[in-house]
């Protein structure tokens, strides 16, 4: 049967959905991941979160730097490691997850990941709309009203939808140039802060407690943890020969390049203006106070481009999750579902809700715990597959009936499902947010905001010690040795 050309090969718009990418079309390069993860972290909210480390957690300059470095390394280290499975199977993370949970069992963690994506896209849309409103106020003195809020939010979501609908190639191009632009203006902001900040006051601040450092790491890392299940989505076009270490390195370095200085700048800004951490309704307006207009406006515009890309990356992956959940729509049309939901949710947050930052921190905390249960199971499943010549079977990933190798018992891998459910419940017990306090939130783990770490560990340990799942039905025509463990060396 001859090879047919695909839109991915011939055009700019990607039409490939959840089906694994054939080896002949794996033309991606590891270096493309670097701007992808730079763009994924271009969010002015990191400034506000950095300021909160100083104002709310009581940390000093060096502790904020430590928190940012550890959070970036831990969170995006996990993203990079899980991304390696993308080159193994050539499929999105939500699709590869079928191999761990079973073709039916995957619906349960998939549903939570999908709902979480809605929340993340809504947060990004609201932040982007506030950035537009701040630019209009600084340049033209326009004050926001309900109509203008609706227009700006609609415009932001529309731009996000258009970019994400184009697919991988368009995202790679946009990511590359936004990295250059945002990097240049970030350097300008850094130079301005160096020249104008009261550095004596910055370095004179007393250190906070170790508990607050640990809690801060969890808060900053939560955003990165939310990207872990989608890491394979951006590595699925990499050839099998791509270096796993380089994948992890490009992911961590790309994220840290933006995350670390942004968080640190927010902490420095908070020394001169502690109100920065308390912008509960509009997280963008502080830039007009901290920075001069000639710098605040272009910086916000480049950050706005970055926020469009963050949401585009999220919507891009959410489209895959929707298809994996059985939504029988083309990927671009599946993305439109997320666009509508983020628009409705954004309007609620901007017109009805009052405490944006409080809701954001609550969302991040719950997000980290809900994704962590999946991470623990998936990581053990990945570790086991390292020993096989063929790590994922493409036909079985696409087959949702008994003929799938990943059918297990009734379509469920009970070991993975049990580990995931128990760890998720335990993680919520350690969690405390605005409107929910778990029964174990007052323990050392809960007080230090380590519910997410406990969730990963518990899920991984349970899945490792339970009887090892046996894949059920071999695929016709598979070479006999493909399921044999590789020899050392």
C-alpha positions as CSV (number, residue, x, y, z in Angstrom):
1,X,0.0,0.0,0.0
2,X,1.6,3.3,-1.1
3,X,2.3,6.2,1.2
4,X,-0.1,9.1,0.8
5,X,0.9,12.7,1.5
6,X,-0.6,14.2,4.5
7,X,-1.7,17.8,5.3
8,X,1.0,17.8,8.0
9,X,3.6,17.3,5.3
10,X,2.2,19.6,2.7
11,X,0.5,22.4,4.4
12,X,0.5,24.8,7.4
13,X,-2.7,23.6,9.0
14,X,-2.3,20.3,10.9
15,X,-5.2,18.0,10.6
16,X,-3.7,14.9,12.3
17,X,-5.7,14.0,15.5
18,X,-4.9,11.4,18.1
19,X,-3.6,8.8,15.7
20,X,0.1,8.0,16.2
21,X,2.6,9.7,13.8
22,X,4.2,7.2,11.4
23,X,7.9,6.9,11.5
24,X,8.3,8.4,8.0
25,X,6.7,11.6,9.2
26,X,8.8,12.1,12.3
27,X,10.8,15.1,11.1
28,X,10.7,17.1,14.3
29,X,13.8,18.4,16.1
30,X,14.5,18.4,19.8
31,X,15.6,22.1,19.7
32,X,12.0,23.0,18.7
33,X,10.9,22.1,22.3
34,X,13.0,25.0,23.7
35,X,10.9,27.9,22.3
36,X,7.7,25.8,23.0
37,X,8.4,25.8,26.7
38,X,9.6,29.3,26.7
39,X,6.3,30.4,25.2
40,X,4.4,28.2,27.7
41,X,5.7,30.3,30.5
42,X,5.3,33.8,29.1
43,X,2.7,34.9,31.7
44,X,2.7,38.1,33.7
45,X,0.9,36.2,36.4
46,X,4.4,34.9,37.3
47,X,5.2,38.4,38.5
48,X,2.3,38.4,40.8
49,X,3.1,35.0,42.1
50,X,6.7,36.1,42.7
51,X,5.4,39.1,44.7
52,X,3.2,36.8,46.7
53,X,6.3,34.8,47.8
54,X,7.7,38.0,49.4
55,X,4.4,39.5,50.7
56,X,2.5,36.4,51.8
57,X,5.3,33.9,52.4
58,X,7.7,36.4,53.8
59,X,10.7,35.2,51.7
60,X,13.7,37.3,50.9
61,X,15.5,37.7,47.5
62,X,17.7,34.6,47.7
63,X,14.8,32.4,48.9
64,X,12.6,33.6,46.0
65,X,15.5,32.7,43.6
66,X,15.8,29.3,45.2
67,X,12.1,28.6,45.0
68,X,12.0,29.6,41.3
69,X,14.9,27.4,40.3
70,X,13.7,24.4,42.2
71,X,10.1,24.8,41.0
72,X,11.2,25.1,37.4
73,X,13.6,22.1,37.6
74,X,11.2,19.8,39.4
75,X,8.0,20.6,37.4
76,X,9.5,20.9,34.0
77,X,11.9,18.0,34.7
78,X,8.7,15.9,35.0
79,X,7.4,17.4,31.8
80,X,10.6,16.5,30.0
81,X,10.7,13.0,31.3
82,X,7.1,12.3,30.3
83,X,7.7,13.9,26.9
84,X,10.1,11.1,26.1
85,X,7.1,8.8,25.8
86,X,5.9,11.0,22.9
87,X,8.8,10.0,20.7
88,X,8.3,6.4,21.8
89,X,4.7,6.2,20.7
90,X,4.3,9.2,18.4
91,X,1.0,10.0,20.0
92,X,-0.4,12.6,22.5
93,X,-0.1,12.0,26.2
94,X,-3.9,11.5,26.6
95,X,-3.7,8.7,23.9
96,X,-0.6,7.0,25.3
97,X,-2.3,7.0,28.7
98,X,-4.7,4.2,27.4
99,X,-1.7,1.8,27.6
100,X,-1.5,2.4,31.4
101,X,-5.2,2.7,32.4
102,X,-6.9,0.6,29.7
103,X,-8.9,1.9,26.8
104,X,-12.0,2.5,29.0
105,X,-10.2,3.2,32.3
106,X,-8.5,6.1,30.6
107,X,-11.8,8.0,30.4
108,X,-11.7,8.7,34.2
109,X,-8.3,10.5,34.5
110,X,-8.9,11.9,31.0
111,X,-12.1,13.6,32.1
112,X,-10.3,15.3,35.0
113,X,-7.5,16.4,32.8
114,X,-10.0,17.8,30.3
115,X,-11.9,19.7,32.9
116,X,-8.7,21.1,34.3
117,X,-7.7,22.3,30.8
118,X,-10.9,24.3,30.7
119,X,-10.0,26.0,34.0
120,X,-6.4,26.7,32.8
121,X,-7.6,28.2,29.5
122,X,-10.1,30.4,31.3
123,X,-7.4,31.7,33.7
124,X,-5.2,32.5,30.7
125,X,-8.1,34.2,28.8
126,X,-8.9,36.4,31.7
127,X,-5.3,37.4,32.2
128,X,-4.9,38.2,28.5
129,X,-8.1,40.3,28.5
130,X,-6.9,42.2,31.6
131,X,-3.6,42.9,29.7
132,X,-5.5,44.4,26.8
133,X,-7.5,46.6,29.2
134,X,-4.4,47.8,30.9
135,X,-2.8,48.7,27.6
136,X,-6.0,50.7,26.5
137,X,-6.0,52.5,29.9
138,X,-2.3,53.4,29.7
139,X,-2.4,54.6,26.1
140,X,-5.8,56.1,25.7
141,X,-7.1,56.5,29.2
142,X,-10.0,54.1,28.5
143,X,-11.7,52.8,31.6
144,X,-13.1,49.2,31.4
145,X,-16.9,48.7,31.4
146,X,-18.8,45.5,30.9
147,X,-19.1,45.9,27.1
148,X,-15.3,46.5,26.8
149,X,-14.6,43.5,29.0
150,X,-16.8,41.2,26.7
151,X,-15.1,42.6,23.6
152,X,-11.5,42.1,24.8
153,X,-12.2,38.6,26.2
154,X,-13.8,37.6,22.9
155,X,-10.9,39.0,20.9
156,X,-8.4,37.1,23.0
157,X,-10.2,33.8,22.8
158,X,-10.7,34.2,19.1
159,X,-6.9,34.8,18.5
160,X,-6.1,31.8,20.7
161,X,-8.5,29.6,18.8
162,X,-7.1,30.6,15.4
163,X,-3.5,30.0,16.4
164,X,-4.2,26.6,18.1
165,X,-6.3,25.5,15.2
166,X,-3.3,25.9,12.9
167,X,-1.5,23.1,14.7
168,X,2.1,22.2,15.4
169,X,3.9,24.1,12.6
170,X,2.2,27.4,13.3
171,X,2.8,27.1,17.0
172,X,6.5,26.4,16.5
173,X,6.9,29.5,14.3
174,X,4.9,31.7,16.7
175,X,6.8,30.4,19.7
176,X,10.2,31.1,18.1
177,X,9.5,34.8,17.4
178,X,7.7,35.5,20.6
179,X,10.7,34.1,22.5
180,X,12.9,36.7,20.8
181,X,10.5,39.6,21.4
182,X,9.6,38.8,25.0
183,X,13.2,38.0,25.8
184,X,14.3,41.4,24.6
185,X,11.7,43.3,26.6
186,X,12.3,41.3,29.7
187,X,16.0,42.3,29.5
188,X,14.8,45.9,29.2
189,X,12.6,45.5,32.3
190,X,15.5,43.9,34.2
191,X,17.8,46.8,33.3
192,X,15.2,49.3,34.4
193,X,14.6,47.5,37.7
194,X,18.4,47.3,38.4
195,X,18.7,51.1,37.8
196,X,15.6,52.1,39.8
197,X,15.0,49.6,42.6
198,X,16.1,50.2,46.2
199,X,18.5,47.3,46.3
200,X,19.5,48.0,49.9
201,X,15.8,47.4,50.9
202,X,15.7,44.3,48.7
203,X,18.7,42.6,50.3
204,X,17.9,43.8,53.8
205,X,14.7,41.8,54.0
206,X,14.9,39.0,56.5
207,X,14.6,35.4,55.5
208,X,11.3,33.5,55.8
209,X,10.8,30.1,57.3
210,X,11.7,26.8,55.6
211,X,8.0,25.8,55.6
212,X,7.2,28.9,53.5
213,X,9.9,28.1,51.1
214,X,8.6,24.6,50.6
215,X,5.0,25.9,50.2
216,X,6.3,28.4,47.7
217,X,7.9,25.7,45.6
218,X,4.6,23.9,45.4
219,X,2.7,27.0,44.4
220,X,5.2,28.0,41.6
221,X,5.6,24.4,40.4
222,X,1.9,23.8,40.1
223,X,1.7,25.6,36.8
224,X,4.5,23.4,35.4
225,X,2.9,20.2,36.7
226,X,-0.2,21.0,34.8
227,X,1.8,20.7,31.6
228,X,3.1,17.1,32.4
229,X,0.3,15.1,30.7
230,X,0.7,17.2,27.5
231,X,4.4,16.9,27.2
232,X,4.2,14.0,24.7
233,X,1.9,16.1,22.5
234,X,4.9,18.3,21.5
235,X,7.4,15.5,21.2
236,X,5.4,13.1,19.1
237,X,6.9,14.3,15.8
238,X,10.5,13.5,17.1
239,X,12.2,10.5,15.6
240,X,13.0,7.5,17.8
241,X,16.7,8.4,17.7
242,X,16.0,11.7,19.5
243,X,18.0,12.0,22.7
244,X,15.8,11.6,25.9
245,X,18.4,13.7,27.8
246,X,18.2,16.5,25.3
247,X,14.4,16.4,25.4
248,X,14.5,16.9,29.2
249,X,17.2,19.6,28.9
250,X,15.4,21.6,26.2
251,X,12.2,21.5,28.3
252,X,13.7,22.5,31.6
253,X,16.0,25.2,30.1
254,X,13.2,26.7,28.0
255,X,10.9,27.0,30.9
256,X,13.5,28.2,33.4
257,X,14.7,30.9,31.1
258,X,11.4,32.7,31.6
259,X,10.0,31.4,34.9
260,X,13.0,32.1,37.0
261,X,13.6,35.8,36.1
262,X,9.8,36.5,36.0
263,X,9.3,35.2,39.5
264,X,12.4,36.9,40.8
265,X,11.3,40.2,39.2
266,X,7.9,39.9,40.9
267,X,9.6,39.5,44.2
268,X,11.9,42.5,43.7
269,X,8.9,44.6,42.6
270,X,7.0,43.6,45.7
271,X,9.7,45.2,48.0
272,X,8.9,48.7,46.6
273,X,5.2,48.0,46.1
274,X,3.7,45.3,48.4
275,X,0.3,46.0,46.9
276,X,1.5,44.0,43.9
277,X,0.6,40.7,45.6
278,X,-2.9,42.0,46.5
279,X,-4.3,42.9,43.0
280,X,-7.2,40.6,43.6
281,X,-9.4,41.7,40.7
282,X,-7.0,42.9,38.0
283,X,-3.5,41.2,38.0
284,X,-2.1,43.4,35.2
285,X,-2.8,46.9,36.3
286,X,0.3,47.1,38.6
287,X,2.6,47.3,35.7
288,X,1.4,50.8,34.9
289,X,2.5,51.7,38.4
290,X,5.8,49.9,38.6
291,X,7.0,50.6,35.0
292,X,6.9,53.8,32.9
293,X,4.3,53.8,30.1
294,X,7.0,53.6,27.4
295,X,8.2,50.3,28.8
296,X,5.0,48.9,30.3
297,X,3.0,49.0,27.1
298,X,5.4,47.1,24.8
299,X,6.1,44.7,27.6
300,X,2.4,44.0,28.1
301,X,1.9,43.6,24.3
302,X,4.7,41.0,24.0
303,X,3.4,39.3,27.1
304,X,-0.1,39.3,25.6
305,X,1.3,37.5,22.6
306,X,2.9,35.0,25.0
307,X,-0.4,34.5,26.8
308,X,-2.1,33.8,23.4
309,X,0.5,31.1,22.8
310,X,0.1,29.6,26.3
311,X,-3.6,29.2,25.7
312,X,-3.0,28.0,22.2
313,X,-0.7,25.2,23.4
314,X,-3.3,24.3,26.1
315,X,-6.1,24.2,23.6
316,X,-4.0,22.3,21.1
317,X,-3.6,19.5,23.7
318,X,-7.1,19.8,25.0
319,X,-8.4,18.9,21.5
320,X,-6.5,15.6,21.7
321,X,-7.9,14.9,25.1
322,X,-11.4,15.5,23.8
323,X,-10.9,13.1,21.0
324,X,-9.4,10.5,23.4
325,X,-12.6,10.9,25.5
326,X,-14.6,9.8,22.5
327,X,-15.7,13.2,21.1
328,X,-15.9,12.3,17.4
329,X,-14.8,15.6,16.0
330,X,-11.8,16.8,14.0
331,X,-9.1,18.2,16.3
332,X,-9.7,21.8,15.2
333,X,-13.4,21.5,15.9
334,X,-12.7,19.8,19.3
335,X,-10.6,22.8,20.1
336,X,-13.6,25.1,19.5
337,X,-15.4,23.4,22.4
338,X,-12.6,24.6,24.8
339,X,-12.7,28.1,23.2
340,X,-16.4,28.5,24.0
341,X,-16.0,27.2,27.6
342,X,-13.1,29.5,28.3
343,X,-15.1,32.4,27.0
344,X,-18.1,31.6,29.2
345,X,-15.9,31.0,32.2
346,X,-13.9,34.1,31.6
347,X,-17.0,36.3,31.5
348,X,-18.0,34.8,34.8
349,X,-14.7,35.6,36.4
350,X,-14.4,39.1,35.1
351,X,-18.1,40.2,35.5
352,X,-19.2,38.2,38.6
353,X,-16.3,36.9,40.6
354,X,-14.3,39.3,42.8
355,X,-11.1,37.6,43.9
356,X,-9.2,36.6,40.8
357,X,-5.8,35.9,42.4
358,X,-7.4,33.9,45.2
359,X,-9.3,31.8,42.7
360,X,-6.1,31.4,40.7
361,X,-4.1,30.0,43.6
362,X,-7.0,27.7,44.5
363,X,-7.2,26.5,41.0
364,X,-3.4,25.9,40.8
365,X,-3.5,23.9,44.1
366,X,-6.3,21.6,43.0
367,X,-4.8,21.4,39.5
368,X,-1.4,20.1,40.8
369,X,-3.1,17.4,43.0
370,X,-5.4,16.2,40.2
371,X,-2.6,15.9,37.7
372,X,-0.2,14.3,40.2
373,X,-2.2,11.1,40.6
374,X,-2.0,10.6,36.8
375,X,1.8,11.4,36.8
376,X,2.6,8.7,39.4
377,X,0.9,6.0,37.5
378,X,2.1,7.1,34.1
379,X,5.7,7.3,35.3
380,X,5.8,3.7,36.5
381,X,4.2,2.5,33.3
382,X,6.9,4.4,31.3
383,X,9.6,2.9,33.4
384,X,8.3,-0.6,32.7
385,X,8.1,0.0,29.0
386,X,11.8,1.0,28.7
387,X,12.6,-2.7,28.6
388,X,10.7,-3.5,25.4
389,X,11.7,-3.1,21.8
390,X,8.2,-1.9,20.9
391,X,7.0,0.3,23.7
392,X,3.5,1.3,22.4
393,X,1.5,-0.5,19.8
394,X,-0.2,2.0,17.5
395,X,-3.1,-0.2,16.4
396,X,-3.9,-1.1,20.0
397,X,-3.9,2.6,21.0
398,X,-6.5,3.3,18.3
399,X,-8.6,0.2,19.0
400,X,-11.2,0.7,21.8
401,X,-12.5,-2.9,21.8
402,X,-11.4,-6.3,22.9
403,X,-8.8,-6.5,20.1
404,X,-6.7,-3.9,21.8
405,X,-3.6,-5.0,23.7
406,X,-4.7,-2.5,26.3
407,X,-8.1,-4.0,26.9
408,X,-6.9,-5.7,30.2
409,X,-10.2,-6.7,32.0
410,X,-13.3,-5.1,30.5
411,X,-11.3,-2.2,29.2
412,X,-9.9,-1.3,32.6
413,X,-6.4,-1.8,34.2
414,X,-7.6,-2.2,37.8
415,X,-4.1,-1.8,39.2
416,X,-3.7,1.7,37.5
417,X,-7.3,2.7,38.3
418,X,-6.9,1.8,42.0
419,X,-3.6,3.5,42.4
420,X,-4.9,6.7,40.7
421,X,-8.1,6.9,42.7
422,X,-6.5,6.2,46.1
423,X,-3.7,8.7,45.4
424,X,-6.1,11.4,44.2
425,X,-8.4,11.0,47.3
426,X,-5.3,11.2,49.6
427,X,-4.0,14.2,47.8
428,X,-7.3,16.1,48.3
429,X,-7.2,15.1,52.0
430,X,-3.9,17.0,52.3
431,X,-5.2,20.1,50.5
432,X,-6.4,23.4,51.8
433,X,-7.9,26.1,49.6
434,X,-10.3,29.0,49.9
435,X,-13.5,26.8,49.9
436,X,-12.2,23.4,50.9
437,X,-10.0,22.0,53.7
438,X,-9.1,18.3,53.7
439,X,-9.0,16.3,56.9
440,X,-5.2,16.0,56.7
441,X,-4.5,19.6,55.7
442,X,-3.1,20.3,59.2
443,X,-0.4,17.6,59.0
444,X,3.2,18.5,58.1
445,X,2.5,17.5,54.4
446,X,-0.6,19.6,54.3
447,X,0.9,22.7,56.1
448,X,3.9,22.7,53.7
449,X,1.7,22.4,50.6
450,X,3.2,19.1,49.6
451,X,-0.1,17.3,48.8
452,X,0.9,17.1,45.1
453,X,4.2,15.4,46.0
454,X,2.5,12.9,48.3
455,X,0.0,12.2,45.5
456,X,2.7,11.4,43.0
457,X,4.6,9.2,45.4
458,X,1.6,7.3,46.6
459,X,0.3,6.7,43.1
460,X,3.7,5.5,41.9
461,X,4.3,3.2,44.9
462,X,0.8,1.6,44.8
463,X,1.1,0.9,41.1
464,X,4.6,-0.5,41.5
465,X,3.6,-2.9,44.3
466,X,0.3,-4.1,43.0
467,X,0.4,-7.2,40.6
468,X,1.9,-6.1,37.3
469,X,-0.8,-5.7,34.6
470,X,-0.6,-8.1,31.7
471,X,-1.5,-6.8,28.2
472,X,-4.2,-9.0,26.9
473,X,-4.4,-9.6,23.1
474,X,-1.4,-9.7,20.9
475,X,-1.7,-7.8,17.6
476,X,-1.8,-9.9,14.5
477,X,1.4,-9.8,12.5
478,X,3.5,-8.3,15.3
479,X,7.1,-9.8,15.2
480,X,7.6,-12.4,17.8
481,X,10.4,-10.7,19.6
482,X,8.9,-7.2,20.0
483,X,7.7,-7.8,23.6
484,X,11.0,-9.3,24.7
485,X,13.0,-7.1,27.2
486,X,16.0,-5.5,25.6
487,X,19.4,-6.8,26.5
488,X,21.6,-4.5,28.5
489,X,23.9,-2.3,26.5
